[in-house]
Amino acid sequence: QVDPIYQRQYMNRLTRNLQRMDLHAWFLYPVSREAYQDYYDVIKTPMCFKEVFNRIGKDQYANDFESFLHDVELIYRNAISYNPPGDNV
């Protein structure tokens, strides 16, 4: 079993590193309903880095690294699903 403190630190570090690659901070916060009115019609399970950080802080990924990976991948899958090919996102 992995030390929960180490796991939390690792997930925070990994998420921060991924967030730094998001140069425009498009994925840091939930998508604005005002700016993208159809987003929540297209994307049924939204996810952003802020929500991942919140879940890490609340130990919702404790002993469940797979759920953490799923949520991080969900950010990417949602972006691919919503945005057309060749888009700058």
C-alpha positions as CSV (number, residue, x, y, z in Angstrom):
1,Q,0.0,0.0,0.0
2,V,1.2,3.5,-0.9
3,D,1.7,6.1,1.8
4,P,-1.4,8.4,1.4
5,I,0.7,11.5,2.0
6,Y,3.2,10.6,-0.7
7,Q,0.3,9.7,-3.1
8,R,-1.4,13.1,-2.5
9,Q,1.9,14.9,-3.1
10,Y,2.6,12.9,-6.2
11,M,-0.9,13.6,-7.6
12,N,-0.6,17.3,-6.8
13,R,2.8,17.5,-8.5
14,L,1.6,15.6,-11.6
15,T,-1.5,17.8,-11.9
16,R,0.5,21.0,-11.5
17,N,2.9,19.8,-14.2
18,L,0.1,19.1,-16.6
19,Q,-1.6,22.4,-15.7
20,R,1.6,24.2,-16.6
21,M,1.4,22.8,-20.1
22,D,-2.0,24.4,-20.4
23,L,-0.5,27.8,-21.4
24,H,-3.9,29.6,-21.8
25,A,-5.4,28.0,-18.6
26,W,-8.3,26.7,-20.7
27,F,-8.6,23.6,-18.5
28,L,-8.0,25.1,-15.1
29,Y,-11.6,26.1,-14.4
30,P,-15.0,24.7,-15.4
31,V,-16.1,25.7,-18.8
32,S,-18.3,28.9,-18.8
33,R,-21.9,28.2,-19.6
34,E,-22.2,31.7,-20.9
35,A,-19.3,31.5,-23.3
36,Y,-20.0,28.0,-24.5
37,Q,-23.7,27.5,-24.2
38,D,-23.8,24.0,-25.8
39,Y,-20.8,22.6,-24.0
40,Y,-22.8,20.9,-21.3
41,D,-25.1,19.4,-23.9
42,V,-22.2,17.8,-25.7
43,I,-20.0,17.0,-22.6
44,K,-21.9,15.0,-20.0
45,T,-19.0,14.6,-17.5
46,P,-17.1,17.9,-17.4
47,M,-13.7,18.0,-15.6
48,C,-11.1,20.6,-15.0
49,F,-7.8,20.9,-13.1
50,K,-9.4,22.9,-10.3
51,E,-11.8,20.0,-9.7
52,V,-8.9,17.5,-9.7
53,F,-7.1,19.6,-7.1
54,N,-10.2,19.8,-5.0
55,R,-10.7,16.1,-5.1
56,I,-7.0,15.5,-4.2
57,G,-7.4,17.9,-1.2
58,K,-10.5,16.1,0.0
59,D,-8.7,12.7,-0.3
60,Q,-11.3,11.5,-2.8
61,Y,-8.6,9.7,-4.6
62,A,-7.1,8.0,-1.5
63,N,-6.2,4.5,-2.4
64,D,-7.8,5.0,-5.8
65,F,-5.1,6.2,-8.2
66,E,-7.1,4.9,-11.2
67,S,-9.9,7.4,-10.5
68,F,-7.3,10.2,-10.4
69,L,-6.0,9.1,-13.8
70,H,-9.5,8.8,-15.2
71,D,-10.3,12.4,-14.2
72,V,-7.1,13.7,-15.6
73,E,-7.7,11.8,-18.9
74,L,-11.3,13.1,-18.9
75,I,-10.0,16.7,-19.3
76,Y,-8.2,15.6,-22.4
77,R,-11.0,13.5,-23.8
78,N,-13.6,16.2,-23.2
79,A,-11.4,18.7,-25.1
80,I,-11.0,16.3,-28.0
81,S,-14.7,15.6,-28.1
82,Y,-15.9,19.2,-27.9
83,N,-13.3,21.0,-30.1
84,P,-13.1,20.4,-33.8
85,P,-9.9,18.9,-35.3
86,G,-7.2,21.5,-35.9
87,D,-8.6,23.8,-33.2
88,N,-6.0,25.6,-31.1
89,V,-7.1,24.0,-27.9
